[in-house]
Amino acid sequence: MECEIIGYEADCTCDHCGRNLKVGIQLSGYGVVGADCLNAAIKFDRKRWGSGKPGASYLRQLAIKRQKNSPERLAQMGMAYAFRLSLADGSLGVAH
């Protein structure tokens, strides 16, 4: 399953576990989730992430960068692909 980080939402609730969040990550088709829930749902991939998974703090940084920068600026920074994630099947429930 694929999804994409589309931004962030401050002071919200995780749509996956219901926990209150300072920074929620907006995903295409999945609503807003916490970085820990998202990190747990990402497929283990040593080729892409080195250690297998990116880490919650990095995912929060990606969400903030995505929202604060234009698509052109993100492409200049070489980050266009960074926002696309592969999730384990059924890990975040059914897409919205």
ZINORLIN-V442527 format. One record per pair of residues at least 6 apart in sequence whose ideal C-beta (glycine too) atoms are under 8 Angstrom apart, sorted by the first residue. I is the first residue (numbers start at 0). J is the second residue. Records with the same first field share a line. If there is no record, write none. Layout:
BEGIN
I: J / J
END
This chain:
BEGIN
0: 85 / 86 / 87 / 88 / 90 / 94
1: 83 / 84 / 85 / 86
2: 26 / 27 / 28 / 29 / 83 / 84 / 86 / 91 / 94
3: 26 / 27 / 82 / 83 / 84
4: 24 / 25 / 26 / 58 / 61 / 62 / 65 / 82 / 84
5: 25 / 26 / 27 / 65 / 66 / 82
6: 25 / 62 / 65 / 66
7: 22 / 23 / 24 / 25 / 59 / 62 / 63 / 65 / 66
8: 22 / 23 / 25 / 31
9: 21 / 22 / 23
10: 19 / 20 / 21
11: 19 / 20 / 23 / 31
12: 18 / 19 / 20 / 23 / 31
13: 19 / 20 / 23 / 31 / 32 / 33 / 36
14: 29 / 30 / 31 / 32
15: 29 / 32 / 33 / 36 / 40 / 91 / 92
16: 33 / 36
18: 33
20: 31 / 33
22: 34 / 59 / 62 / 63
23: 31 / 32 / 33
24: 31 / 32 / 33 / 34 / 37 / 58 / 59 / 61 / 62
25: 31 / 62 / 66
26: 32 / 37 / 91
28: 94 / 95
29: 91 / 92 / 94 / 95
30: 95
32: 40 / 91
33: 55
34: 55 / 56 / 58 / 59
35: 55
36: 91
37: 55 / 58 / 84 / 91
38: 52 / 53 / 54 / 55 / 58
39: 90
40: 86 / 87 / 90 / 91
41: 52 / 53 / 84 / 85 / 86 / 87
42: 85 / 86 / 87
43: 51 / 52
44: 51 / 52 / 85
45: 51
53: 61
61: 81 / 82
64: 73 / 78
65: 73 / 82
68: 76
70: 79
73: 79 / 82
END
